[in-house]
Amino acid sequence: MPSGLVALAVGGFGIGLTEFLIAGLLPQVAASFAVSEAAAGRLISGYALSVAVGAIALTAATARLPRKHVLVGLVVLFVLGNLLSAIAPSYPVMLLGRIVAALCHGSFFGIGSLVARSLVAPERASRAVAVMFAGLTVANVLGVPFGALVGERWGWRAAFWAVTVIGLLALAGIIACVPRRAGETPPTEPAAPTGLRAQLRAFRSGQVWLTLVATALGYGGMFGAFSYIAYTFTEVGGFSSADVAWLLMVYGVGLVVGNLIGGRAADHDRDRALVLALAGLTVTLAVFGLLAESDTASVVLVFLMGVFGFAGVPGMITRVTDYAHGAALAASANVSASNLGNALGAWAGGLAITAGLGYTAPLYVGAGIVLTSVLVMTVAAHRARPTGRQARESVVRR
């Protein structure tokens, strides 16, 4: 494994920790700044909104700069944001720190995915992206318990100091291990679009838009169900509140496994792997709704929910960047699409509960949303198949 990939994975781990650990620290933060639970919750929603905005804005603003330099700048921004959170004297400063740290999130994974795939042979591109995202998936497993443990022993500020140190390690690794021209187009290949206008032209591709829509719907369905999974466990499955933490870790382990399997499968047959991952998630969510009262089934199904939910991530990113001819803005737009899907899915799941349909309703709503993603991805895969004439010409060339 190239050392540059390890450095990117460490960066992904730090960014993932920043996103997830706050959930275990909200009570302490709220008490420290004497704000309500709702105000403390804006430290989460404000972060998510900044991710969606920053992914597009920063990628567009840095389009002409060398990608390694952009990654270094993004990690510096991440370190500064977490440092600001660690020393924040007031709630507004804390919120500002969260926003600053979040701005780098989408661009890091968008541009980082292009750098990651440039470090390996083309047939291993999706696996390279999966390695980078492995840091994020591991952070999903450890983020909440890490924040809760560190916060309980040394206070919530210590958790942000720890993430700041991880950011500095990632910064040193990227500077030392990522090649200077990583992520840039080799001289033997057509140059990737760099200017903003050229990158926007990549969005003329119908395949780019189909991939973005499939990403938003796939994520939306999964997170529409996941947002209310604690209620499903306790109100339907009969688990105690204390059980929710380890059940969420089971889900996180599923994310790690799905990410690695999905990267390998996408390198073998990407469109087929994406359709199967989304179809598997649809079935998992629907069956989960039927069997949520069973303890054993709930544990197995929440694990599979993580596996199928993240198995499509590496393939979706390599797919959108391939059809966008390497445009970094398209890769970052894929991250924004997933965050938009998260918000819409959570909203739809909440509507189902408010309508009195019960705490299994978000699972069925999620299954319906992901089924739509399966249909979109199937259309995209069908349109991407070469016509009979193209296939014959390809055989002749070989």
MILUMKE-431318 format. One record per residue: residue in one letter; y, z, x of N, C-alpha, C in turn; residue number from 1. Coordinates in steps of 0.2 Angstrom, whole numbers. Example, Ala and Ser with C-alpha at 12.3 -4.5 7.8 and 13.67 -1.06 7.14 Angstrom:
<markes>
MARKE  aa    n.y    n.z    n.x   ca.y   ca.z   ca.x    c.y    c.z    c.x    i
MARKE   A    -28     39     66    -22     39     62    -16     39     66    1
MARKE   S    -11     35     64     -5     36     68      0     39     64    2
</markes>
This chain:
<markes>
MARKE  aa    n.y    n.z    n.x   ca.y   ca.z   ca.x    c.y    c.z    c.x    i
MARKE   M     -6      0      4      0      0      0      6      0      4    1
MARKE   P     11     -5      3     17     -5      7     21      2      7    2
MARKE   S     24      4     12     27     11     12     33     10      7    3
MARKE   G     36      4      7     42      3      2     40      4     -5    4
MARKE   L     34      3     -7     32      4    -14     31     12    -15    5
MARKE   V     29     15    -10     29     23    -10     36     25    -11    6
MARKE   A     41     23     -8     47     25     -8     50     24    -15    7
MARKE   L     49     18    -18     51     16    -25     47     21    -30    8
MARKE   A     41     23    -29     38     27    -33     41     34    -33    9
MARKE   V     43     36    -27     46     43    -27     53     43    -30   10
MARKE   G     56     37    -30     62     37    -34     61     37    -41   11
MARKE   G     56     33    -43     54     33    -50     52     40    -53   12
MARKE   F     49     44    -48     47     51    -50     53     55    -51   13
MARKE   G     58     55    -47     64     59    -47     67     57    -54   14
MARKE   I     68     51    -55     72     48    -61     68     51    -67   15
MARKE   G     62     50    -67     58     53    -73     58     60    -74   16
MARKE   L     58     64    -69     59     71    -69     66     73    -72   17
MARKE   T     71     69    -70     78     70    -73     78     69    -81   18
MARKE   E     74     64    -83     74     62    -90     70     68    -94   19
MARKE   F     65     70    -91     60     74    -95     61     82    -95   20
MARKE   L     63     84    -89     63     91    -88     68     95    -92   21
MARKE   I     73     92    -94     79     95    -98     76     98   -105   22
MARKE   A     70     95   -107     67     97   -113     65    104   -113   23
MARKE   G     62    106   -107     60    113   -106     66    118   -104   24
MARKE   L     72    115   -103     77    120   -101     83    120   -106   25
MARKE   L     82    117   -111     88    117   -116     90    124   -119   26
MARKE   P     85    129   -120     87    135   -122     91    139   -117   27
MARKE   Q     89    138   -110     93    142   -105    100    138   -104   28
MARKE   V    100    132   -105    107    128   -104    111    130   -109   29
MARKE   A    109    130   -116    113    132   -121    116    139   -121   30
MARKE   A    111    144   -119    114    151   -118    119    151   -112   31
MARKE   S    118    147   -107    122    148   -101    129    146   -103   32
MARKE   F    130    140   -107    136    138   -108    139    140   -115   33
MARKE   A    135    144   -118    136    147   -125    138    141   -130   34
MARKE   V    133    136   -130    134    130   -135    128    131   -140   35
MARKE   S    128    127   -145    123    127   -150    117    123   -147   36
MARKE   E    111    123   -151    105    119   -149    107    112   -150   37
MARKE   A    111    110   -155    112    103   -156    117    100   -151   38
MARKE   A    121    104   -148    126    102   -143    121    101   -136   39
MARKE   A    117    106   -135    112    105   -129    108     99   -130   40
MARKE   G    106     98   -136    102     92   -137    105     85   -135   41
MARKE   R    112     85   -135    116     79   -133    115     78   -126   42
MARKE   L    113     83   -122    111     81   -115    105     77   -114   43
MARKE   I    101     76   -120     95     71   -120     98     65   -123   44
MARKE   S    101     65   -129    103     59   -132    108     55   -128   45
MARKE   G    113     59   -125    118     56   -121    115     52   -115   46
MARKE   Y    110     55   -112    106     52   -106    103     46   -109   47
MARKE   A    100     46   -114     96     40   -117    101     34   -118   48
MARKE   L    107     36   -121    112     31   -122    115     28   -116   49
MARKE   S    116     32   -111    118     30   -104    113     25   -101   50
MARKE   V    107     26   -102    102     22    -99    102     15   -102   51
MARKE   A    103     15   -108    103      8   -111    110      4   -109   52
MARKE   V    115      8   -109    121      4   -107    121      3    -99   53
MARKE   G    119      8    -95    119      7    -88    115      1    -85   54
MARKE   A    109      0    -89    104     -5    -87    107    -12    -87   55
MARKE   I    111    -13    -92    115    -20    -92    121    -20    -88   56
MARKE   A    125    -15    -88    132    -15    -85    131    -15    -77   57
MARKE   L    127    -10    -75    127    -10    -67    123    -16    -64   58
MARKE   T    118    -18    -68    114    -24    -65    119    -30    -65   59
MARKE   A    123    -31    -70    128    -37    -71    133    -36    -65   60
MARKE   A    135    -30    -64    141    -29    -59    138    -30    -52   61
MARKE   T    132    -29    -51    129    -29    -44    125    -36    -43   62
MARKE   A    126    -41    -47    122    -46    -47    122    -50    -41   63
MARKE   R    127    -50    -37    128    -54    -31    126    -50    -25   64
MARKE   L    125    -44    -25    124    -40    -19    116    -40    -17   65
MARKE   P    115    -39    -11    108    -38     -9    104    -33    -13   66
MARKE   R     98    -34    -15     95    -29    -19     93    -23    -16   67
MARKE   K     92    -23    -10     90    -16     -6     97    -12     -7   68
MARKE   H    103    -15     -5    109    -11     -5    110     -9    -12   69
MARKE   V    109    -13    -17    110    -10    -24    105     -4    -26   70
MARKE   L     99     -4    -24     94      1    -25     97      8    -21   71
MARKE   V     99      7    -15    102     13    -11    108     15    -15   72
MARKE   G    113     11    -18    118     14    -21    116     17    -28   73
MARKE   L    111     14    -31    109     18    -37    106     24    -36   74
MARKE   V    102     25    -31     99     32    -29    105     37    -27   75
MARKE   V    110     34    -24    116     39    -22    119     41    -29   76
MARKE   L    120     37    -33    122     39    -40    118     44    -43   77
MARKE   F    112     43    -43    107     48    -46    107     54    -43   78
MARKE   V    108     55    -36    109     61    -32    115     64    -34   79
MARKE   L    121     61    -35    127     64    -37    127     66    -44   80
MARKE   G    124     63    -48    123     65    -55    119     72    -56   81
MARKE   N    114     72    -52    110     78    -52    113     84    -49   82
MARKE   L    117     83    -43    121     88    -40    126     90    -44   83
MARKE   L    129     86    -48    135     88    -53    132     93    -58   84
MARKE   S    126     91    -60    122     95    -66    121    102    -63   85
MARKE   A    118    102    -56    116    108    -53    122    113    -52   86
MARKE   I    128    111    -51    134    115    -50    139    115    -56   87
MARKE   A    137    112    -61    142    112    -67    144    119    -69   88
MARKE   P    151    119    -69    154    126    -71    155    126    -79   89
MARKE   S    154    120    -82    155    120    -90    150    115    -93   90
MARKE   Y    150    115    -99    146    110   -103    148    103   -102   91
MARKE   P    155    102   -103    157     95   -102    155     92    -95   92
MARKE   V    155     96    -90    154     94    -83    146     92    -83   93
MARKE   M    142     97    -86    135     96    -86    133     89    -90   94
MARKE   L    137     88    -95    135     82    -99    137     76    -95   95
MARKE   L    143     76    -91    145     71    -86    140     70    -81   96
MARKE   G    137     75    -78    132     74    -73    126     71    -76   97
MARKE   R    124     72    -82    118     69    -85    120     61    -86   98
MARKE   I    126     60    -88    128     53    -89    128     49    -83   99
MARKE   V    130     52    -78    131     49    -71    124     47    -69  100
MARKE   A    119     52    -69    112     51    -67    109     46    -71  101
MARKE   A    110     46    -77    107     41    -82    109     34    -81  102
MARKE   L    115     33    -78    117     26    -77    113     22    -73  103
MARKE   C    110     25    -68    106     21    -63     99     20    -66  104
MARKE   H     96     23    -71     90     23    -73     87     16    -74  105
MARKE   G     90     13    -79     88      6    -81     88      1    -75  106
MARKE   S     94      1    -72     95     -4    -66     90     -2    -61  107
MARKE   F     88      4    -59     83      5    -54     77      2    -56  108
MARKE   F     74      3    -62     68      1    -64     68     -7    -64  109
MARKE   G     73    -10    -67     74    -17    -67     74    -20    -60  110
MARKE   I     79    -18    -56     79    -21    -50     73    -19    -45  111
MARKE   G     71    -13    -46     66    -10    -42     59    -14    -43  112
MARKE   S     58    -17    -49     52    -20    -51     52    -27    -47  113
MARKE   L     58    -30    -47     59    -36    -43     57    -35    -35  114
MARKE   V     60    -30    -33     59    -28    -26     51    -26    -25  115
MARKE   A     48    -22    -29     41    -20    -29     37    -26    -28  116
MARKE   R     38    -31    -33     33    -37    -33     34    -41    -27  117
MARKE   S     40    -41    -24     41    -45    -18     38    -42    -11  118
MARKE   L     35    -36    -12     32    -33     -6     25    -34     -6  119
MARKE   V     22    -38    -11     15    -39    -11     14    -47    -12  120
MARKE   A      8    -49    -12      6    -56    -14      7    -57    -21  121
MARKE   P      9    -63    -23     11    -65    -30      5    -63    -35  122
MARKE   E     -1    -63    -33     -7    -61    -38     -7    -54    -39  123
MARKE   R     -3    -50    -35     -4    -43    -36      3    -40    -39  124
MARKE   A      7    -44    -42     14    -42    -44     14    -37    -49  125
MARKE   S     10    -38    -54     10    -32    -59      7    -26    -57  126
MARKE   R      2    -26    -52      0    -20    -49      5    -16    -45  127
MARKE   A      9    -20    -42     15    -17    -38     20    -14    -42  128
MARKE   V     21    -17    -48     26    -14    -53     23     -8    -56  129
MARKE   A     16     -8    -57     13     -2    -59     13      4    -54  130
MARKE   V     13      3    -48     14      8    -43     21     11    -43  131
MARKE   M     26      7    -44     32     10    -44     33     14    -51  132
MARKE   F     30     12    -56     31     15    -62     26     21    -63  133
MARKE   A     21     22    -58     17     28    -58     21     34    -57  134
MARKE   G     27     33    -53     31     39    -52     34     42    -59  135
MARKE   L     36     37    -63     39     39    -69     33     42    -74  136
MARKE   T     27     39    -74     22     42    -78     20     49    -76  137
MARKE   V     19     50    -69     18     56    -67     23     61    -69  138
MARKE   A     29     59    -69     35     64    -71     34     65    -78  139
MARKE   N     32     61    -82     31     62    -89     26     68    -90  140
MARKE   V     21     68    -86     16     73    -86     19     80    -84  141
MARKE   L     23     80    -78     25     86    -75     32     88    -77  142
MARKE   G     36     84    -80     43     85    -81     44     91    -85  143
MARKE   V     42     92    -91     43     97    -96     40    104    -93  144
MARKE   P     34    104    -91     31    110    -87     35    112    -81  145
MARKE   F     37    107    -77     41    108    -71     47    112    -72  146
MARKE   G     51    109    -77     57    112    -79     57    119    -82  147
MARKE   A     52    120    -86     51    126    -89     49    131    -83  148
MARKE   L     44    130    -79     42    134    -74     48    136    -69  149
MARKE   V     51    131    -66     56    132    -61     62    136    -65  150
MARKE   G     64    134    -71     69    137    -74     68    145    -76  151
MARKE   E     61    146    -77     59    153    -79     60    157    -73  152
MARKE   R     58    155    -67     58    159    -61     64    159    -57  153
MARKE   W     68    153    -57     74    153    -53     80    151    -57  154
MARKE   G     80    150    -63     85    148    -67     86    140    -68  155
MARKE   W     89    138    -73     89    130    -74     92    126    -69  156
MARKE   R     97    129    -65    101    125    -60     96    124    -54  157
MARKE   A     91    128    -53     86    127    -48     82    120    -49  158
MARKE   A     81    119    -55     77    113    -57     81    107    -55  159
MARKE   F     88    107    -56     92    101    -54     93    101    -47  160
MARKE   W     93    106    -43     93    106    -36     87    103    -33  161
MARKE   A     81    105    -36     75    102    -34     75     94    -35  162
MARKE   V     77     92    -40     77     85    -42     82     81    -37  163
MARKE   T     88     85    -35     92     82    -30     89     81    -24  164
MARKE   V     85     85    -22     81     85    -15     76     79    -16  165
MARKE   I     73     78    -21     68     73    -22     72     66    -22  166
MARKE   G     78     66    -25     82     60    -24     84     58    -17  167
MARKE   L     86     63    -13     87     62     -6     81     59     -2  168
MARKE   L     75     62     -4     69     59      0     68     52     -2  169
MARKE   A     69     50     -9     68     43    -11     73     39     -7  170
MARKE   L     80     41     -7     85     38     -3     83     36      4  171
MARKE   A     81     41      7     79     40     14     73     35     15  172
MARKE   G     68     36     10     62     31     10     64     24      9  173
MARKE   I     69     23      4     71     16      3     75     13      9  174
MARKE   I     79     17     12     83     15     17     78     13     23  175
MARKE   A     73     17     24     69     16     30     63     11     29  176
MARKE   C     60     11     23     54      7     22     55      1     18  177
MARKE   V     60      0     14     61     -6     10     64    -12     15  178
MARKE   P     61    -17     16     64    -23     20     71    -25     18  179
MARKE   R     75    -27     22     82    -28     21     83    -34     15  180
MARKE   R     78    -39     16     79    -44     11     74    -44      5  181
MARKE   A     71    -38      4     66    -37     -1     69    -39     -8  182
MARKE   G     65    -42    -12     67    -44    -19     71    -50    -19  183
MARKE   E     73    -53    -13     77    -59    -13     72    -65    -13  184
MARKE   T     74    -71    -15     70    -77    -16     69    -80     -9  185
MARKE   P     62    -81     -7     61    -84     -1     64    -91     -1  186
MARKE   P     66    -93      6     69   -100      6     65   -106      4  187
MARKE   T     58   -105      3     54   -111      1     54   -111     -7  188
MARKE   E     57   -106    -10     57   -106    -18     64   -107    -20  189
MARKE   P     64   -110    -27     71   -110    -30     74   -104    -30  190
MARKE   A     81   -104    -29     84    -97    -29     85    -94    -35  191
MARKE   A     84    -87    -36     85    -84    -42     92    -83    -44  192
MARKE   P     94    -84    -50    101    -83    -52    104    -77    -50  193
MARKE   T    110    -77    -47    113    -71    -45    120    -70    -49  194
MARKE   G    124    -75    -50    130    -74    -53    129    -72    -61  195
MARKE   L    134    -69    -64    133    -66    -70    131    -72    -75  196
MARKE   R    135    -77    -74    134    -83    -79    127    -86    -78  197
MARKE   A    125    -87    -72    119    -90    -71    113    -85    -73  198
MARKE   Q    114    -78    -73    109    -74    -76    109    -74    -83  199
MARKE   L    115    -75    -86    115    -75    -93    111    -82    -96  200
MARKE   R    111    -87    -92    108    -93    -94    100    -92    -95  201
MARKE   A     98    -87    -91     91    -85    -92     89    -83    -99  202
MARKE   F     94    -81   -102     92    -78   -109     92    -84   -114  203
MARKE   R     92    -90   -112     91    -96   -116     84    -97   -117  204
MARKE   S     80    -94   -113     73    -95   -114     70    -91   -120  205
MARKE   G     66    -95   -124     63    -91   -130     58    -86   -128  206
MARKE   Q     55    -88   -122     50    -83   -120     53    -76   -118  207
MARKE   V     59    -77   -115     62    -71   -113     63    -66   -119  208
MARKE   W     66    -69   -124     68    -66   -130     61    -63   -134  209
MARKE   L     56    -67   -134     50    -65   -137     47    -59   -133  210
MARKE   T     48    -59   -127     45    -53   -123     49    -47   -124  211
MARKE   L     56    -48   -124     60    -42   -126     59    -39   -133  212
MARKE   V     58    -43   -138     57    -41   -144     50    -37   -144  213
MARKE   A     45    -40   -141     38    -37   -141     39    -30   -137  214
MARKE   T     43    -30   -132     44    -23   -129     47    -18   -133  215
MARKE   A     52    -20   -137     56    -15   -141     51    -13   -147  216
MARKE   L     47    -17   -150     43    -16   -155     37    -11   -153  217
MARKE   G     34    -13   -147     29     -9   -144     31     -2   -143  218
MARKE   Y     36     -1   -139     39      5   -138     41      9   -144  219
MARKE   G     44      5   -148     47      8   -155     41     11   -159  220
MARKE   G     36      8   -159     30     10   -163     27     17   -160  221
MARKE   M     26     16   -153     23     22   -150     28     28   -150  222
MARKE   F     34     27   -149     39     33   -148     41     35   -155  223
MARKE   G     40     31   -160     41     33   -167     36     38   -169  224
MARKE   A     30     37   -167     25     42   -168     25     48   -163  225
MARKE   F     26     47   -157     27     52   -152     32     57   -153  226
MARKE   S     38     55   -156     44     59   -157     42     65   -162  227
MARKE   Y     37     64   -166     35     69   -171     28     72   -170  228
MARKE   I     25     70   -164     18     72   -163     17     80   -163  229
MARKE   A     22     83   -161     21     91   -161     20     93   -168  230
MARKE   Y     24     90   -173     23     92   -180     16     90   -182  231
MARKE   T     14     84   -180      7     82   -182      2     87   -179  232
MARKE   F      2     89   -173     -2     94   -170     -3    100   -174  233
MARKE   T      3    103   -175      4    110   -178      3    110   -186  234
MARKE   E      6    105   -189      6    106   -196      0    102   -200  235
MARKE   V     -3     97   -196     -9     94   -199    -15     96   -195  236
MARKE   G    -15     96   -188    -21     97   -184    -23    105   -184  237
MARKE   G    -18    109   -185    -19    116   -185    -19    119   -178  238
MARKE   F    -16    115   -173    -15    118   -167     -9    123   -167  239
MARKE   S     -9    128   -162     -4    133   -161      2    129   -157  240
MARKE   S      8    132   -158     13    130   -154     12    130   -147  241
MARKE   A      8    135   -144      7    135   -137      2    129   -135  242
MARKE   D     -2    127   -139     -6    121   -138     -3    115   -136  243
MARKE   V      3    114   -139      7    108   -139      8    106   -132  244
MARKE   A     10    110   -127     11    109   -120      6    105   -117  245
MARKE   W     -1    108   -117     -6    105   -114     -8     98   -117  246
MARKE   L     -7     98   -124     -9     91   -127     -4     86   -125  247
MARKE   L      2     88   -124      7     83   -121      5     81   -114  248
MARKE   M      2     85   -110      0     83   -104     -6     79   -104  249
MARKE   V    -10     79   -109    -16     75   -110    -13     68   -111  250
MARKE   Y     -8     67   -116     -4     61   -117     -1     58   -110  251
MARKE   G      2     62   -106      5     60   -100      0     57    -95  252
MARKE   V     -6     61    -95    -12     58    -91    -14     51    -93  253
MARKE   G    -14     50   -100    -15     44   -103    -10     38   -100  254
MARKE   L     -4     40   -100      1     36    -98      0     33    -90  255
MARKE   V     -2     38    -86     -4     37    -79    -10     32    -79  256
MARKE   V    -15     33    -82    -21     29    -82    -19     22    -85  257
MARKE   G    -16     22    -91    -14     15    -94    -10     11    -89  258
MARKE   N     -5     14    -86     -1     11    -82     -5      7    -76  259
MARKE   L     -9     11    -73    -13      8    -67    -18      2    -70  260
MARKE   I    -21      4    -76    -26     -1    -78    -22     -7    -81  261
MARKE   G    -17     -6    -84    -13    -12    -86    -10    -16    -81  262
MARKE   G     -8    -14    -75     -6    -18    -70    -11    -22    -67  263
MARKE   R    -17    -19    -66    -23    -23    -64    -25    -29    -69  264
MARKE   A    -25    -27    -75    -27    -32    -80    -22    -37    -81  265
MARKE   A    -15    -36    -80    -10    -41    -81    -10    -46    -75  266
MARKE   D    -12    -44    -69    -13    -48    -64    -19    -53    -65  267
MARKE   H    -24    -51    -69    -30    -55    -70    -28    -60    -76  268
MARKE   D    -26    -58    -81    -24    -62    -87    -18    -59    -91  269
MARKE   R    -12    -60    -89     -7    -56    -92     -6    -56    -99  270
MARKE   D     -5    -62   -102     -4    -62   -110    -10    -59   -114  271
MARKE   R    -16    -61   -111    -22    -58   -115    -22    -50   -114  272
MARKE   A    -20    -47   -108    -20    -40   -107    -14    -37   -112  273
MARKE   L     -9    -40   -112     -3    -38   -116     -5    -37   -124  274
MARKE   V     -8    -43   -126    -10    -43   -133    -15    -37   -135  275
MARKE   L    -20    -37   -130    -25    -32   -131    -23    -25   -131  276
MARKE   A    -18    -23   -126    -15    -17   -126    -11    -15   -132  277
MARKE   L     -7    -20   -135     -4    -18   -141     -8    -18   -147  278
MARKE   A    -14    -22   -147    -18    -21   -152    -22    -14   -152  279
MARKE   G    -24    -12   -146    -27     -6   -145    -23      0   -147  280
MARKE   L    -16     -1   -146    -11      5   -148    -11      5   -156  281
MARKE   T    -11     -1   -159    -10     -1   -166    -16      2   -169  282
MARKE   V    -22      1   -167    -28      4   -170    -28     11   -168  283
MARKE   T    -26     13   -162    -26     20   -160    -22     24   -165  284
MARKE   L    -16     22   -166    -11     25   -171    -13     26   -178  285
MARKE   A    -16     21   -180    -19     21   -187    -25     26   -188  286
MARKE   V    -29     25   -183    -35     30   -183    -33     37   -182  287
MARKE   F    -28     38   -178    -25     45   -177    -22     48   -184  288
MARKE   G    -19     44   -188    -17     46   -194    -22     48   -199  289
MARKE   L    -28     44   -198    -34     46   -202    -37     52   -200  290
MARKE   L    -37     54   -194    -42     59   -191    -37     65   -188  291
MARKE   A    -31     65   -190    -27     70   -187    -29     77   -188  292
MARKE   E    -33     78   -193    -35     85   -195    -41     88   -190  293
MARKE   S    -44     83   -186    -49     85   -182    -46     86   -175  294
MARKE   D    -48     92   -172    -46     94   -166    -48     90   -160  295
MARKE   T    -55     88   -160    -57     84   -155    -55     77   -155  296
MARKE   A    -54     74   -161    -51     67   -162    -44     67   -160  297
MARKE   S    -40     72   -161    -33     72   -159    -32     72   -152  298
MARKE   V    -37     76   -148    -36     76   -141    -38     69   -138  299
MARKE   V    -43     66   -140    -45     59   -138    -40     54   -140  300
MARKE   L    -37     54   -146    -33     49   -148    -26     50   -145  301
MARKE   V    -24     56   -143    -17     56   -140    -18     54   -133  302
MARKE   F    -24     55   -130    -25     52   -123    -25     44   -124  303
MARKE   L    -28     41   -128    -28     34   -129    -21     31   -131  304
MARKE   M    -18     35   -135    -11     33   -136     -7     32   -130  305
MARKE   G     -8     37   -125     -4     36   -119     -7     30   -115  306
MARKE   V    -14     29   -115    -16     23   -111    -14     17   -114  307
MARKE   F    -15     15   -120    -13      9   -123     -5      8   -123  308
MARKE   G     -2     14   -124      6     14   -125      9     11   -118  309
MARKE   F      6     13   -112      9     11   -106      6      5   -103  310
MARKE   A      0      3   -105     -4     -2   -102      0     -9   -102  311
MARKE   G      5    -10   -106      8    -16   -106     14    -16   -102  312
MARKE   V     17    -10   -100     23    -10    -96     23    -15    -90  313
MARKE   P     19    -14    -85     19    -19    -79     19    -26    -81  314
MARKE   G     15    -28    -86     15    -35    -88     21    -37    -91  315
MARKE   M     24    -33    -96     30    -35    -99     36    -37    -94  316
MARKE   I     36    -32    -89     42    -33    -84     41    -39    -80  317
MARKE   T     34    -41    -78     33    -47    -74     34    -53    -78  318
MARKE   R     32    -52    -84     33    -58    -89     40    -60    -90  319
MARKE   V     44    -55    -92     51    -57    -93     55    -59    -87  320
MARKE   T     53    -57    -81     56    -59    -75     54    -66    -73  321
MARKE   D     47    -67    -74     45    -74    -73     48    -79    -77  322
MARKE   Y     49    -78    -83     52    -83    -88     60    -83    -87  323
MARKE   A     62    -78    -84     70    -78    -82     71    -80    -75  324
MARKE   H     66    -83    -72     66    -85    -65     69    -80    -60  325
MARKE   G     67    -74    -61     69    -69    -56     76    -66    -58  326
MARKE   A     79    -67    -63     85    -64    -65     85    -56    -66  327
MARKE   A     88    -53    -62     88    -45    -62     90    -43    -69  328
MARKE   L     95    -46    -72     98    -44    -78     92    -44    -84  329
MARKE   A     88    -49    -83     82    -49    -88     78    -43    -87  330
MARKE   A     76    -41    -81     72    -35    -80     75    -29    -82  331
MARKE   S     82    -28    -81     85    -22    -84     86    -22    -91  332
MARKE   A     86    -28    -94     87    -29   -102     80    -27   -105  333
MARKE   N     75    -28   -101     68    -25   -104     68    -18   -104  334
MARKE   V     71    -14    -99     72     -7   -100     76     -5   -105  335
MARKE   S     82     -9   -106     86     -7   -112     82     -8   -119  336
MARKE   A     78    -13   -119     75    -15   -125     70     -9   -127  337
MARKE   S     67     -7   -122     62     -1   -123     66      5   -126  338
MARKE   N     72      7   -123     75     12   -125     78     11   -132  339
MARKE   L     80      5   -134     82      4   -140     76      4   -145  340
MARKE   G     71      2   -143     65      3   -147     63     10   -149  341
MARKE   N     64     15   -143     63     22   -144     67     25   -149  342
MARKE   A     74     23   -149     78     26   -154     77     23   -161  343
MARKE   L     75     17   -162     74     14   -169     67     17   -171  344
MARKE   G     62     18   -167     56     20   -169     56     28   -171  345
MARKE   A     60     32   -168     61     39   -170     65     39   -176  346
MARKE   W     69     35   -177     73     34   -184     69     33   -189  347
MARKE   A     64     28   -189     60     26   -194     55     31   -195  348
MARKE   G     52     34   -190     47     40   -191     51     46   -195  349
MARKE   G     57     47   -193     60     52   -197     62     51   -204  350
MARKE   L     63     44   -206     64     42   -212     58     44   -217  351
MARKE   A     52     42   -214     45     43   -217     44     50   -219  352
MARKE   I     46     55   -214     45     62   -215     50     64   -221  353
MARKE   T     56     62   -220     61     64   -225     59     62   -232  354
MARKE   A     56     56   -232     54     53   -239     48     57   -242  355
MARKE   G     45     62   -238     40     67   -241     33     64   -240  356
MARKE   L     32     59   -235     26     56   -234     21     60   -229  357
MARKE   G     24     66   -227     20     70   -222     20     69   -215  358
MARKE   Y     17     73   -211     18     73   -204     13     68   -200  359
MARKE   T      9     64   -204      5     59   -202      8     52   -203  360
MARKE   A     14     52   -207     17     46   -209     20     42   -202  361
MARKE   P     23     46   -197     25     42   -191     20     39   -188  362
MARKE   L     14     41   -188      8     37   -185      7     31   -188  363
MARKE   Y      7     31   -195      6     25   -199     12     20   -198  364
MARKE   V     18     23   -198     24     19   -197     24     16   -190  365
MARKE   G     22     20   -185     21     17   -178     16     11   -178  366
MARKE   A     11     12   -181      5      7   -181      8      1   -184  367
MARKE   G     12      1   -189     15     -5   -192     20     -8   -188  368
MARKE   I     24     -4   -184     29     -7   -180     25    -11   -174  369
MARKE   V     20     -8   -171     16    -11   -165     13    -17   -168  370
MARKE   L     10    -17   -174      7    -23   -176     11    -29   -176  371
MARKE   T     18    -27   -178     23    -33   -178     23    -35   -171  372
MARKE   S     23    -31   -166     24    -32   -159     18    -37   -157  373
MARKE   V     12    -35   -159      6    -39   -158      7    -46   -160  374
MARKE   L     10    -47   -166     11    -54   -169     16    -58   -165  375
MARKE   V     21    -54   -162     26    -57   -158     23    -60   -152  376
MARKE   M     19    -55   -149     16    -57   -142     11    -62   -143  377
MARKE   T      7    -62   -148      3    -68   -149      6    -75   -150  378
MARKE   V     12    -75   -153     16    -81   -154     18    -83   -147  379
MARKE   A     21    -78   -143     23    -79   -136     18    -82   -132  380
MARKE   A     12    -79   -132      6    -81   -128      4    -88   -130  381
MARKE   H      4    -90   -137      2    -96   -139      7   -102   -137  382
MARKE   R     13   -100   -137     18   -105   -135     18   -106   -127  383
MARKE   A     16   -101   -124     16   -102   -116     10   -106   -114  384
MARKE   R      5   -107   -118     -1   -111   -116      1   -118   -115  385
MARKE   P     -2   -121   -109      0   -128   -108     -3   -133   -113  386
MARKE   T      1   -138   -114     -2   -143   -119     -8   -147   -116  387
MARKE   G    -11   -151   -120    -17   -154   -117    -14   -159   -111  388
MARKE   R     -9   -162   -112     -6   -166   -107     -4   -162   -100  389
MARKE   Q     -1   -157   -101      1   -153    -95     -6   -150    -92  390
MARKE   A    -11   -148    -96    -17   -146    -93    -20   -151    -88  391
MARKE   R    -20   -158    -91    -23   -163    -87    -19   -165    -81  392
MARKE   E    -12   -164    -82     -8   -166    -76    -10   -160    -70  393
MARKE   S    -11   -154    -73    -12   -149    -68    -19   -150    -64  394
MARKE   V    -24   -152    -68    -30   -154    -65    -30   -159    -60  395
MARKE   V    -26   -164    -62    -25   -170    -57    -21   -168    -50  396
MARKE   R    -16   -163    -51    -13   -161    -45    -17   -157    -41  397
MARKE   R    -22   -153    -44    -27   -149    -40    -32   -154    -36  398
</markes>
